[in-house]
Amino acid sequence: MNAGFVDRPQVARRFSRVADTYSQGDFLAREIDRRMLERLDYVKLEPRRIVDLGCSRGGSFAALAARYPAAELLGLDIAPAMLQAAPVARPGWQRWLGLGQANGPLRLAADAASLPLAARSATLLWSNLLLHWLDDPLPALAEAHRVLEVGGLLMFSTLGPDTLKELRTAFSDGYAHTQRFIDMHDLGDMLVGCGFADPVMDMEVITLTYDDLDAMFAELRAAGSSCAMKARRHGLTGRQAWAAARAAYEKMRRDGKLPATFEVVYGHAWKAEAKQAPDGRAIVRFDLPRKNG
């Protein structure tokens, strides 16, 4: 996959700009997060450390802490303003990361493709709606594998290719108007390529409806979810182009509403014991016979 499609500084700027009001526009992220949490009901895991990758304001912190009260929790995000806007934890949460503080998880500004964390230092790596903001998910998945301990779990959500398909159809000006979304089967292949075992992928479609196009754009901006591709239009859209796009989108109106499709992809995979060394040599383990007392 070619690099350089996503304007990563623009991603950070967009999310930093809405950090203070993000809780008013992140309802879809929170709903997807809730559905991810339900999937943990079927997982047997006692994490000692949880890393929330792309944590934004920390919307997952409370539920993860409630489910795993003995675990240390670390949140990472590319937008420092999001980390600073994260609410302080409620009294009664444990002392995080041995710091002797009860004011919530440690938060670090970091790039998902280059995590400032030691190898095998986390049991659960949690990531809600991050991967489609990256040029290529593969380096981030490889970093997740490095950071997880053997027996650790990666659980993530992202958006698939049908996301905002109506918007792409409405515009025909040659510019990007949505992120570039990756098929879940390709993500599954990437997980295997990174060394993960037993990847499980599934998908569902969520359709939101709006009274008009302006309402949809306002909601996307409030969630920091405007297009951040380098191929987006950098100047103002002309009046004729806007009129044509509105007319094309209007043709999709159903039952008085304009639809917006979100293809939500969920994935999880385990880190198994390595079967080969980094140089490709196979690792063969021998159990020595026990000595009788």
N, C-alpha and C positions, 0 to 999 in steps of 0.2 A: 504494500500500500504506500503511495507517495506521501511524503511529509509536506507540511507547509500549507495545508488547506485552511486551518483554523487560526484566527487572530487571537492568540492566547491572552495578550495584554488587554485586548478588547473584552474578552470574557471576564477578566478580573475587574476591569473598570465598570462593566455593566452591573455585576453583582455588588460591587462596592457602592455604587450609586443608589441601590435600592436597599442597602443593608438595614437602615433604621426602620423601614416600613415593610420589610420582606414578609413579616408574619401576616400582613394583610393580603398578600398575593400568592402565597405558597400553598394554597389549599390542595392543589393536585399533587404536589410533592408529598404533603402530609398524608394524603389518602393512599398513595403508592407505598409510602413508608409503613403505614398501618397494615397493608396487605403483606408486605415483606415480613413484618413482625409476626403475623399469623403463621407464616411458614416455619418459624422457629419452634412452633408447637410440636413439629414432627422431627426435631433435631435433638439428639442427646449430646449436650455440650456443657462443660463447666469452665468457662473461660477465666483465665487469670488476668488477661489484658485484652481489651477491645479497642480497635482502631476504627474510628468513623472517618472514612476518606471522602472528602468533599462534604464536610459536615454543615456548611453554611452557618446559620445562627444556632445550630445545635438542636434542631427539632427532634432528633432521635434520642438525645441524651437521656431524658427522663424515663422513657419506656425501656431502653436498654439497661439503665441502672436499676429500675424496678425488677426487671426479669433476672438480672445477674448482679445482685447487691454486693457480692464479694469481689467483683471484677474491678480492675483499674480501667479507666476510660480516657482515651486520648482522641481529640478531634483535630483534623487537619483540613485546611482549605487554602485555595490560592488567593482569596480575597481577604486581606487583613481586617478590613472594615466589618466583614461578616463575623469574624471571630470576636472582634471587640463588641459587637452588638449582641452577642449571645447572652441570654439571661443568666443570672447567677443561680446556682443550684439551690434547691430548697434545703432548709436545715434538716439534719439527720442523714444526709448522704455521707458515705464513708470518706476517709481521708485519702484523697486521690494520689496515686503514684508515690506514696511515701513522703509527700511534701508537708504533711502535718497541717493541711488546709482543708476546710470543708466547704469551699466556695465553688466547687464544680470541677469538671474535667480540665486537664491541661489542654491548651489550644496552641497549635503551631501553624504558621503560614508556610506552606510547602507545595511543591509540584508533585502530582501523583506519579510521574514518571521517574522521580528521583527522591525517594523518601528518606528523611534524615533519621532513620530508625535502624537498629541493629538487626541482623539476621535472626530469625527464629525468636522474635521478641513479642509476638502477639498470638493469641489463640483464635480470635474472631476478627476478621476484617470486613467491615460493613460499609457499603457504598450505595447511596441512593441517588440516582439520576446524575451521575458524573460522566460516564464514559463517552457520551455523545458530544461532550465539550472538548474532547481530545482529538488531535490529528489522527492518532492511531492508538487504540486501546492496548495493543500488545505490550509496550514497555511498562504501562501501569499494571497490567496483569502479571508480568514477570516480577515487578517489584513487590506486588502482593504476595506472590509465591515465596520470594526471598524472605520477607518479613514474617510470614506465618511459621509457627513451629510445626513439627510433624504431628499430624492429627488435627491441625487447625483448619478452620472453615472460612472460605470466602463467600460472602453473600452480597449480591448486587442487583440493582435494577438500572435499566437504561431505556432509551426510546428506539424503536425500530423503524424501518424504511417507510411505512405507511403514515407516519406521524406528519400531521399538517399537509397531507396530500392535496387537500382542497386549495390551500394557499399556493402551493407550487403550480397547480393547474391554472389558477386564476391569472397568474403573472406569466407573460411570455416575452420578457424583455432581455433574456439572456443572463440575468444576474441571479445570484443565490438569494433566496428569501427564507430558507430554513437551514438548520444544521444538516450535515451529511450523516445519515443514520445507517448503522451497520446491521445486517441480518443476523438473527440469533444463531443460525447454524455456523456462520463465520466466527462468531464469538465462542461457540463451543469448540471449534477447531483450535482457536487461539489458546483456550484453557488447557487443552491437551498438549499443545505445543510448548506451553510454559511448564509442564510437568504436573499439572493438577490431575487428580484421579476422580473418576465417577462424576463428571460434570452433568448437571441437570439443568435443562433450559425449558422455559415455557413462556407463553405470550398470551396477552389479552388485549382487546381493543376497548378503549374508553372514548366515547364521543361526547364532547361538550357542545352546547348550543348557545347562540348569541342572537340578540335582536338585530345587530348590525356589525359591520366590519370594524368600525371604530372601537366598539366595546371589546372585541377580540384582541385587537392590537394593544389596547390599554391594559388588558389583563396580562398579556405576554410581557409587556414592559414592566409591570408591577412585580412580576416573578423573575425579572432579570433574564428573560428567555427570548429576547430579540435575537435575530440572526447575527452571528459573530464570525461568519466565514469571510475569508479574504476576498472572495468573489462577490460579496454583497455590493450593492450600490452605495458609494461613499458620499454622493451628493444627494440633493433632493430629487424625489421622483416627480417627473413632469405631470402636468395636469391631465394630459391625454392618457398617459400610462395609468394614472390612478383611476380615471374614469373607466378605462377598458377593464382593469382588474376588478373594480367594483361590479361592473356589469356581468363579468364572467362568474364571479362568486355568487351573485344574485340568482343565477340559473341553478345553483345548487340548493337553494332555500327549500326546506321541507317543513310542512306543518307550521309555517310562519317563522321558522328559525334558520339561522345559518349554522351548519355543522362544522366542527373542527375535530378531526380524528387524531387520537394518540395511541400508537401501538406500543404497549408497555411490555418490555422484555425483562423477565426475571431469570437469574442464574445463581447457582451455587455449586461449589466444588471443594474437595478436600485436598489437603497437602499430604501425600503419602511419603513413605521413606524412599529416598532416591535409589534408582536401580542402576544409574551409571554416574560416573564422575563428570565434572564439567568438560574434560577433554575427550569425552565419549567412551572411555573405558568402562566396561561393565563392573558393577560392584557385586561381589559374591560374599555372602556372610556365612560363616560356619559356627554352629553352636558347639562349644567344647563339651565333652561328656562330663557329667557331674561326678565328683569324687565321693565315694561312700565314706561316711563318717569313720 
